[in-house]
Amino acid sequence: MQAYPKNPKIKLGMLVSHPIQYFVPVYRQLAKTEGIDLTVLYRTRVGVDAYHDPGFDQIVKWDIPLLDGYKHEFLSSKNKIEGVQWRVISELVHNRFDVLLLHGYNSFTNIAAIIVAKFLGTKVLMRGDTRIQPNHKMTGLKAYLKRMLFNYCNGFVTIGSLNRAYYEQLGVPSDRLYFAPFCVQNDAFAVLPDLHKRYRLELRETLNLASDSLIVLFASKLIKRKSTEDLIQAFARIADVYPAAYLVIAGSGDEENHLRQLAASINNLQIRFIGFQNQSQLPKLYAASDIFVLPSHSEPWGLVINEVMAAGLPVIVSSEVGAAPDLVEGKGTGIVFPWGDVQALASAIEMLLKSPTLRLEMGTNARQLINNWNVAMCASGIVEAATKLMH
């Protein structure tokens, strides 16, 4: 194979399905990192233009900038993730990246990119949020094919402990695993104390609540796997004892009508549905709340947990939330309950509602812990992986 002159910087390519609001800050950080020449290849324009999000079940257009501060190219103008973008082949040949980082492997475009990269002599890094499933041993044809695919990868960027365990179970040796914490832009969600008080009053006025009301918040897509129904039923069990507490549900999705009907069927349940909240609205919402709950039965990670922890909220998460071992369990930042156990969820909510001291302590711990799960550390982990692959 013909040798090509190397750029004094590491030419790093990223192949991603579409601009994702959580990832963009990392790209900006990498773009200004000495020794890195970054180009992000987006398969589609989903998220840039207004599009129908099947999870939120409505038209969505993110209200924060997604494309500034780093080099990027679109492989297609499509507003749907499905399909193969064959242009990836010519882009890889043209760019001659030293290292290509792929987000996931569940697309033919990404698999084609791995094959082409190996032919070109480009090192391949894999990053995803798939996690190990407790008490589940991966065997059979699917596991065999994954092992084969992973043999084509030079390294893996892990986002947390369960993600690392997933790769280890499939036989990836430890010297090919590099840690780059799953993160959000923490400072975007940490509001100043004066604003904190203002946002609390504004939300309560908007919802016609007393100024001293306590808000238990859920903010995500209203879809089956989020188990929002469990949260409503759990809240109903303790609502009578805490008349100052309200459950606020932010989001939309195909479960919304069912959840509204369920809430309406429970007498005197203090619950408010406030609909889809765009990115710029979330810091105010978090600052105005007292407790955050994510009761999902299937959650690879749950980056909303990073967001609310950066805002200083104590969290309650189910045992099926991928972030639980790293961010919550035994960390003094919140409570982990067994998924599907409505009574355990109700008890967890009650524990925090009845103790302002515990809420403050856990919220403070949450903010401190999540400071270490930041954009700079994520970018640093990716740079370390790329650098080691080049030496």
Phi, psi and omega in degrees: 000139181294138178274138179247143179297140183271140172293138176301336172265157173286121176279106185253122175255143175240130175248116186228149182298319184191166178296122182246125188302329180288327187274332188305317178302328178292320179297319179297320179294317179295323182297332180257012179275128180298135178089002180239130174245099190262138167225127178261126177258114177264130180290325183219174179261014179306129179097336178280310177262165175299136182210162177274115178269117183295332179289312177282345179057043177197170176286130182235136168222115183295140185257025173235152180293135183244348191241358182269153173093004179198156178283140180206158176219151176253131178280341176206168178258013184289152175251025174226141184284335184297155176104170181251132176257091184293344178298343179302328182296309181294326180292321178292320177296317182292317186279331181049058180296149170285318181225135175243122176257124180252137174267096177087169183226013182269044175208145178294330178299315181292321179295318176299320180297321178299314182296315180295318180300318180295322178296324182277352183085014178280132176288143184244126173248137178250137174223135178199179181246012178298139183234160176293144177260124181306138177059026180234114179267124182279115180223179175086190186297319182298315179295321179298316180293323178295318179299319178298313180298317182294336176295338178278350182264139179276336181197167182226132178261112184268148184257345183183181189292321180289328176292318177298316181297328178298311179294320180297321180296332178269014170089010178286124181291154186297332182284359174252009181251129180232141185261125173224099191303137172298130190211168169232175177279092190305318185293343178289342185247355181262096184273156180291154183306318180297317178292326179304311180296319182295316181295324177299315180293318182298315182295318180294324176294318180298321182268003180059048179248157175296150185296336180261015179295148175259134183246121171263119190251138165237130179221107180184186175289140179270078181232164190305315188291348178279348176056038179295332177300320177299320181295317178298316181293322178293316180297323180299331182288337184240359186298321182297329182281339184233075184295343179273357183264140178231142173264121179250123181248114179252128180140176177213169180157179187287353176266357189300312182299317179299317182292322177296319179294320178299313180298319181292335183281350182258118186300133172059025179284123183273091185222142179230129172262123184245006173077185181296133178243124180284172189301319182290343180272341188294317180303321179295318181296316180296317181298331183276353186258169183245327183217143175241139181233132173231099188264023190305149172260356175206103185215102182307318175222288182103069184294343174299333177295317175303316183299309185288331175293322176297332177278356177086027179263139168289148187237150172237122183228153176282165179293349181263006176275122187299332181283348188306311182297326184274326189248342188234305189299117179072011184258353181072021182254350183171202185229136173254128178241155180293126182304139177088349180271093185297322180294320178296322177294316178300318180295322179295316178298316181297320180302320181278326179296323187275354184229094175302325180296316180294320178299315180295316181298313181292323178296320177295316177299321181298314181297319181292317181295316186289344175301332180275352176253075189236171184298317182298319180290324177296311179299320180298321179295321178292318179297318179299316180297312181298319182295316181293327179291337182271357181237000000 
